[in-house]
Amino acid sequence: MFLSLHRGGLKTVPVFMSLCLTLAIILSACSDESTSSSVGTTSTSSSVLAPPPTNDLLKIPTIPVRTGISGGTVSGAKIKEADTLHYYKTTNSTSFEYLSLLYAASLTRRNPLTLALDKNAAESWTSDSATSTVTFKLKASSKWSDGQPITADDYVWTYEQARKAENGWYYATGAFYQAAKSGSEGIESYTALDASTLVIKLHSATFDMVTRADVIEPLPKHIWEKLDWNNPAKNPEINKPSVVSGPWLLKEWKQGEYITLVRNPNSSLYPVPTLDSLTIKIVADSQVALQKLKNNELDFYSPETTSFASFENLSNVQSYRWTPGRATFHYVGFNFRKPYLQDIKLRQALAYATDRSGLLATTGAGLGRLQYSDVLPWHPFYQEPSQKFAYDSTKALDLLKVAGYNASGTKLVTPNGTDLSTLRLAFNAPSPVYSSFAQSLKQSYKQLGINLELQELDFSSFVKLLQNPNSNYDLFLGGWQTDYDPENFGEIWANVPELNNGAYRNDKLLDLYRMAQLEQDSGKRKALMAQIQQIESTDLPYIYLYAELGSIVINKRVGGIAQTYVGVSANLYTDWYLLNP
């Protein structure tokens, strides 16, 4: 499982949950892989998403087909800079994006058009649920950028370093089985039978055990084994890697300004790039990126939805949109430690008073779909909710009055006399998206007699607030970037307060999630997920707002663009090219 915590436009990590076992940023794998004894070369699944309706997303004009043209460079931009190029020393989203271009030897990856599990460094695999074991056979053609073969020893050596407590891998507790941790489902052992065979034993057989076994991104043992794992002053490979497995090589990283990558002529797991180089520049904000795109100083950028229209209106760019297999969804969270927020009637009234469609149309620029549970609205397991709590302030007031609240529209008092005229809403700032949400909620909740006191916090302070059970807040704004498999979201609810910040508790929900993880039959899992969605859409652990579509703007001089479920760079930019380099 792979989830990113999204706080007001700041996507921190891939965050491993207790049972979450994938670190590939752009192409990771979770599928219906495991039967009693199954063999995989290319896996298909009933969970595979169907192509989006042609009338649902923006139609893209035909771009000329490449005719042997190669060379040139394209440049993109980020606001947040990377902190390191050590795969096992970061929780930084930009670092992982850079690293995914340099290191690309995960055993499996997603087919970008179907989201089926596909081979990458592994030529094939077998999984045995009786022994909770997965065996991978490596491709003989896989090699490092220096021409040396990528072998099972590279994976095992990297695993051994990542497992050492003194090396401090942030995600180790989720990746590896921890006997002292209740519910731990990680790797128990990781061995090489020979140079091309890996045998990985997990603690138990979940439906996605192949994915949970595929956790290690190997580093080249022949380069790293005599170097310091932790200290960049003693190990130049940490921030200036010279030997990699991905399609790109590092040319220069000037931290705070740009990173430039060049084509890896020995790329074996992905095609050799058509472009000569790829540069990512660090900019102060979206307005700087807008001007650079306008002046043809940038070729691509993913703006926040609040400013997307300004970018889309540029005459020299084409906008692209897609329904991502892993999408960010936004929500209003509750602090369930407050007794009054445990009242389902109050939560339902607040849901009625939340104009989700309005938020999507304005703040979200229409680039999303309304969401009602942990399951994305375009996922095949999605179940239409029986009750959507569409925006209706009159229904909200009526519901409260029937429940015994003093709800005059100017003041709100609970049946036992607690004054709710002021509630505290916490959110990460600066964030155009969440600031807009907060102002909208402040206006709409006034109709219930609630004054929202807005607590704008920097990211670090916001996380500390949410993870401290004694913090004084009522509501908060947050978001998650989902896993491909919604069955794994139960790991969020099981981890209080690190992930389940508001301390929502529903034992039936946790049991259903646990059953879904252990169920091998996708049809039965879908039925379990239907029960989960029914609970979440009515009990409201969150007020789910909407899931974002993927979106980007790209200069019209760039070809090779394809909208897929993993975005427009499914092949790590190797198929991008310039029409006139």
Order of alpha helices (4+ residues) and beta strands (2+ residues): beta-beta-beta-beta-alpha-beta-beta-beta-beta-alpha-alpha-beta-beta-alpha-alpha-beta-beta-beta-alpha-beta-alpha-beta-beta-alpha-alpha-beta-alpha-beta-beta-beta-alpha-beta-alpha-beta-alpha-alpha-alpha-beta-beta-beta-beta
